[in-house]
Amino acid sequence: MDKERGKSDSMQKITIYSKAACVYCDMALALAEKKGMQITVLKLERDYEVEDFTARFPYAKTVPQIILDGKHIGGYDNLLDVV
């Protein structure tokens, strides 16, 4: 099951493809919480498999991979650029 936080429709919606023990994943989550976003966190091997990740993000080699308001923006540094 994914973690969802926040309920308002006016909030930005973010999905973070993550894995355990990932510092940048944790930093992305903390930034999203600070910005008051509606958050879904998907964890590798719990919510998705490597094959799912590769199919969804064929050019990505690292996590987190972030979807913001339905658009793939990239990783943590890309999130910093847009919020």
N, C-alpha and C positions, 0 to 999 in steps of 0.2 A: 504494500500500500504506500502511496506517496504522501509526503507531508504537505499540507496546505495551510497557509497562514493568511489572515486578512480576508475580508468578505466583501468589500465595497467594489461595485462595478467600475467606479471611476479610477481605481488603482491600476497602475501598470501591472501586467501579468508577466511573471518570469518563471521559466522552467530551467532548472539547473541539472544537467546530466553530470553526475558526480561519482566518486568512489570513496571507499574508506581510506582514512589517513591521507587525505589530499588537502594540503594547506590552502591552495588557491581556490578549491571548492568551498572550504570553510570561509575564506575571505569574501567570496562572491555571495554566499548566503548572508554573512554579516552585513555587507553593503546593501543587499536587497532589503533586509530587515530594517536597517537604518533609514532607507528611503521610503519605507512603508508600502512596499510592493506586495502583491498577492503572489505567494511563492509556492511552487511545486518542486520538490527535490526528488530526483530519480537516482537510485544508487545501483552501481554495477553489481551484477550477480544477485541482486534482490529484485530490482524492477526492470532491468534489461540485461541482455547478454552482449558480449563483444560483437557478435554478428549483427545484432540490432543496431549497435552504435555505428559500425562500419557502413551499414546500409543507409542509415540516416545522415551520417556525416562522412562521406567517402574521402574527403581530404584532411580530416582532423586526425591528429595523432595523440592528442592529450585531452584530459579533462581539467576543468569543467568545459563543457560546451553549453552555451546559453541561448535560449529562445526568449526573446523579449517581445511581448505583444504579437506573438505569432511569427516573428522573423528571427532567423538564426543570425546572431551577431558575432559569434566566435567565443573566445574565452574571457578570463577575468580582465585582462588589460583592455579588451574591447568594451567590456561593461563599464569600466572606468571612463572610457572615452564618450559614452553616450548618456551617462546619468549625471 
